[in-house]
Amino acid sequence: MAPKSKTAPIRFVPERLENPPRRSTLEKSGGDTEHKTVPPTAKIEILEQGGYRRPVITRGGAHARGRLRSRKTGLTQVFEGNGEPWFAMRNEVDAQVLDFQCHPFRMHVIVRGKRRTYRPDAIRLLLKGRIQLVEVKRTEKDIEDPDYRALMDHVQEIVSECGWEFQVIYRQDILPNEHSRENIETLYGRVFGKLSPQDLNTCRAAQADARSIRWADLRERFAASDPRDGDWMIETACAQGLFWFDLDVERTEGTLLYPVTPKHRHGTIRF
């Protein structure tokens, strides 16, 4: 039996629709103000616990699909294609991403008088409080179709009304170079590593300084007599969101690590 679904309507009036419906208005009647409600023009459908009713799009022919275990979210993330798994892994190990969800919901919208269903590839909460709804594509050629671009424009309007950002992210943005691939793979391999209470105290002491620290200097604090062990501890601390560094550059002894102030990670993108 397919899991039950629950819906959460978004009240939004598009700007560029043909024959757009009237906006909500406030009218005075005998000194009282009445609010006239406009029917919702978009609806989000959320599957319980992520659900299994087509969480990713079913397409013809061979199409890569998979799952990823996430420590950050405590959930199993599902993905499709070749770019999405790398994007999920990057979100998992990037300390500037507090929370994320792959294929979080389905959005039903009206575009040019026709009902369309849109399945975003991901939603994420960034360290500074910004929420991004993300579509992952291989190249710009993937959005050349006029009908698809019209759908993307409409989704962007809805997302803006929600107070979110909408981004199309290309594979080149996710893995701009070999350093990106190496850093993401290395950190993801450390996501479920165990730091001792003493190691955590070392992290907290560095975080309390509230300034960047060189990789070699933090390694010295962790394990002065064993550089390899010190590197492992730093990688584990970064993978678990205690520090962040530029994932797109080569890691060296001079790489700057930035402490991350612990924050509430979940809630704002969980319906």
C-alpha positions as CSV (number, residue, x, y, z in Angstrom):
1,M,0.0,0.0,0.0
2,A,1.4,3.4,-0.9
3,P,2.0,5.7,2.0
4,K,-0.5,8.4,2.7
5,S,0.3,11.9,1.5
6,K,-0.5,15.2,3.1
7,T,-0.6,18.6,1.4
8,A,0.3,22.0,2.4
9,P,-1.1,24.8,0.2
10,I,0.9,27.9,-0.7
11,R,-1.0,31.1,-1.3
12,F,0.7,32.7,-4.2
13,V,-0.4,34.9,-7.0
14,P,1.9,34.7,-10.1
15,E,3.0,37.9,-11.7
16,R,3.5,36.7,-15.3
17,L,0.7,34.2,-15.8
18,E,-1.6,34.8,-18.7
19,N,-5.0,36.0,-17.3
20,P,-3.7,36.0,-13.7
21,P,-6.3,35.6,-10.9
22,R,-7.0,38.6,-8.7
23,R,-4.8,39.3,-5.7
24,S,-6.0,39.2,-2.2
25,T,-7.6,42.5,-1.3
26,L,-8.7,44.3,1.9
27,E,-12.1,45.9,1.7
28,K,-13.8,48.1,4.3
29,S,-17.4,47.4,5.2
30,G,-19.0,49.7,7.8
31,G,-15.8,50.6,9.4
32,D,-14.6,46.9,9.6
33,T,-11.9,45.5,7.4
34,E,-12.7,42.3,5.6
35,H,-10.1,40.0,3.9
36,K,-11.0,38.4,0.7
37,T,-9.1,35.2,0.2
38,V,-7.7,34.2,-3.2
39,P,-7.7,30.4,-3.8
40,P,-4.2,29.0,-3.8
41,T,-2.5,28.8,-7.2
42,A,0.2,26.3,-6.0
43,K,0.1,23.3,-3.8
44,I,3.0,21.3,-2.2
45,E,2.4,17.6,-1.6
46,I,4.6,16.0,1.0
47,L,5.0,12.3,1.3
48,E,5.2,10.9,4.9
49,Q,8.8,10.0,5.9
50,G,10.0,10.9,2.4
51,G,7.6,8.3,0.9
52,Y,8.0,5.9,-1.9
53,R,5.5,7.1,-4.4
54,R,7.9,8.2,-7.1
55,P,10.3,10.2,-4.9
56,V,12.4,10.6,-8.1
57,I,11.1,10.9,-11.6
58,T,10.7,7.7,-13.5
59,R,12.1,8.1,-17.0
60,G,12.5,5.8,-20.0
61,G,15.7,3.8,-20.5
62,A,18.6,3.4,-18.1
63,H,18.7,6.1,-15.4
64,A,20.9,6.0,-12.4
65,R,19.1,6.0,-9.0
66,G,20.5,5.5,-5.6
67,R,20.4,6.2,-1.8
68,L,22.8,7.9,0.5
69,R,23.0,7.5,4.3
70,S,23.0,11.0,5.9
71,R,24.3,11.7,9.4
72,K,23.4,15.3,9.2
73,T,19.7,14.7,8.5
74,G,19.3,11.3,10.2
75,L,17.5,10.2,7.0
76,T,18.3,8.2,3.9
77,Q,18.5,10.5,0.9
78,V,17.3,9.3,-2.5
79,F,18.7,10.7,-5.7
80,E,18.8,10.1,-9.5
81,G,21.3,10.9,-12.3
82,N,25.0,11.6,-11.9
83,G,25.0,15.1,-10.5
84,E,22.6,14.6,-7.6
85,P,24.6,12.1,-5.6
86,W,27.6,14.5,-5.6
87,F,25.4,17.4,-4.6
88,A,23.9,15.3,-1.7
89,M,27.4,14.4,-0.6
90,R,28.6,18.0,-0.8
91,N,25.6,19.1,1.3
92,E,26.4,16.4,3.8
93,V,30.0,17.4,4.4
94,D,29.8,21.2,3.9
95,A,29.4,22.8,7.4
96,Q,27.8,25.9,5.8
97,V,24.8,23.7,5.0
98,L,22.9,23.1,8.2
99,D,20.1,20.9,6.8
100,F,19.1,19.5,3.4
101,Q,16.6,17.1,1.9
102,C,16.7,15.5,-1.6
103,H,13.4,15.3,-3.5
104,P,11.5,16.8,-0.5
105,F,8.1,17.2,-2.1
106,R,6.0,17.6,-5.3
107,M,4.7,21.0,-6.3
108,H,1.5,21.3,-8.3
109,V,1.3,24.6,-10.2
110,I,-0.7,26.2,-13.0
111,V,1.5,27.4,-15.9
112,R,-0.1,29.0,-19.0
113,G,-3.5,27.6,-18.0
114,K,-2.2,24.0,-17.6
115,R,-1.6,22.0,-14.4
116,R,2.0,21.0,-14.0
117,T,3.8,18.9,-11.5
118,Y,7.3,19.9,-10.4
119,R,9.7,17.8,-8.3
120,P,12.6,19.8,-7.0
121,D,15.9,17.9,-6.6
122,A,16.7,19.3,-3.2
123,I,16.0,21.9,-0.6
124,R,18.7,23.1,1.9
125,L,19.1,25.5,4.9
126,L,22.4,27.5,4.8
127,L,24.4,28.7,7.8
128,K,23.2,32.3,7.5
129,G,19.5,31.2,7.5
130,R,18.9,31.3,3.7
131,I,16.7,28.5,2.3
132,Q,17.4,27.3,-1.3
133,L,15.2,25.2,-3.5
134,V,17.6,23.6,-6.0
135,E,17.4,22.0,-9.4
136,V,20.5,20.0,-10.4
137,K,21.3,19.9,-14.1
138,R,24.2,18.7,-16.2
139,T,24.6,21.8,-18.4
140,E,22.6,24.8,-19.5
141,K,21.3,22.7,-22.4
142,D,19.1,20.9,-20.0
143,I,16.8,23.9,-19.6
144,E,16.6,25.1,-23.2
145,D,13.1,23.8,-23.7
146,P,10.7,26.9,-23.6
147,D,8.0,25.0,-21.8
148,Y,10.4,23.8,-19.1
149,R,11.9,27.3,-18.7
150,A,8.3,28.7,-18.3
151,L,7.8,26.1,-15.5
152,M,11.1,27.1,-13.9
153,D,10.2,30.8,-14.0
154,H,6.8,30.1,-12.4
155,V,8.5,28.0,-9.7
156,Q,10.9,30.8,-9.0
157,E,8.0,33.2,-8.4
158,I,6.4,30.7,-5.9
159,V,9.7,30.2,-4.1
160,S,10.2,33.9,-3.8
161,E,6.8,34.3,-2.2
162,C,7.8,31.7,0.3
163,G,10.9,33.7,1.2
164,W,13.2,31.1,-0.3
165,E,15.7,31.3,-3.1
166,F,15.6,29.2,-6.3
167,Q,18.7,28.0,-8.0
168,V,19.7,25.8,-10.9
169,I,23.0,24.3,-10.1
170,Y,25.1,22.6,-12.7
171,R,27.5,19.7,-12.3
172,Q,30.4,22.0,-13.0
173,D,29.3,24.0,-9.9
174,I,29.2,20.9,-7.8
175,L,32.5,19.5,-8.9
176,P,34.5,22.3,-10.5
177,N,37.8,20.5,-10.2
178,E,39.6,17.3,-8.9
179,H,40.3,19.0,-5.6
180,S,36.5,19.3,-5.1
181,R,36.0,15.6,-5.8
182,E,38.9,14.5,-3.5
183,N,37.7,16.7,-0.6
184,I,34.1,15.6,-0.8
185,E,35.0,11.9,-1.0
186,T,37.5,12.2,1.9
187,L,35.1,14.1,4.2
188,Y,32.2,11.8,3.4
189,G,34.3,8.9,4.4
190,R,34.7,10.5,7.8
191,V,31.0,11.4,8.4
192,F,30.4,8.6,10.8
193,G,33.8,8.7,12.5
194,K,34.1,8.9,16.3
195,L,35.8,11.8,18.1
196,S,36.8,11.2,21.7
197,P,35.7,13.6,24.5
198,Q,39.2,15.0,24.5
199,D,39.1,15.6,20.7
200,L,35.7,17.4,21.1
201,N,37.2,19.6,23.8
202,T,40.0,20.5,21.4
203,C,37.4,21.4,18.8
204,R,35.4,23.5,21.3
205,A,38.6,25.4,22.4
206,A,39.4,26.3,18.8
207,Q,35.7,27.3,18.2
208,A,35.9,29.5,21.3
209,D,38.7,31.5,19.7
210,A,36.2,32.5,17.0
211,R,38.8,32.9,14.3
212,S,40.3,30.9,11.5
213,I,43.1,28.4,12.3
214,R,45.7,26.8,10.0
215,W,45.3,23.1,9.2
216,A,48.8,22.4,10.6
217,D,48.2,24.3,13.8
218,L,44.9,22.5,14.6
219,R,46.6,19.2,13.7
220,E,49.3,20.0,16.2
221,R,46.7,20.5,18.9
222,F,45.1,17.1,18.0
223,A,48.1,14.9,17.7
224,A,51.5,16.5,17.7
225,S,53.3,13.1,17.5
226,D,51.1,11.6,14.7
227,P,50.3,13.9,11.7
228,R,48.2,11.2,10.0
229,D,46.0,10.8,13.1
230,G,45.7,14.6,13.4
231,D,44.6,14.8,9.8
232,W,42.0,12.1,10.4
233,M,40.6,14.1,13.4
234,I,40.4,17.3,11.4
235,E,38.7,15.6,8.5
236,T,36.2,14.0,10.9
237,A,35.5,17.4,12.7
238,C,34.9,19.1,9.3
239,A,32.7,16.3,8.0
240,Q,30.6,16.6,11.1
241,G,30.1,20.3,10.8
242,L,32.5,21.7,13.5
243,F,34.7,23.5,10.9
244,W,34.6,24.4,7.3
245,F,37.1,25.1,4.6
246,D,37.0,25.8,0.8
247,L,36.1,22.4,-0.7
248,D,37.2,23.6,-4.1
249,V,40.9,24.1,-3.4
250,E,43.8,21.7,-2.5
251,R,44.2,20.9,1.1
252,T,47.6,21.9,2.5
253,E,49.2,22.6,5.8
254,G,48.2,26.3,5.3
255,T,44.6,25.6,4.5
256,L,42.4,27.9,6.7
257,L,39.8,26.2,8.9
258,Y,36.8,28.3,10.1
259,P,35.0,27.3,13.3
260,V,31.2,26.9,13.0
261,T,29.1,28.1,15.9
262,P,26.6,25.3,16.8
263,K,23.1,26.2,15.7
264,H,19.7,24.5,15.7
265,R,19.9,22.5,12.5
266,H,16.4,21.3,11.7
267,G,12.8,22.5,11.5
268,T,12.6,25.3,9.0
269,I,12.6,23.1,5.9
270,R,10.8,20.2,7.6
271,F,7.0,20.5,7.1
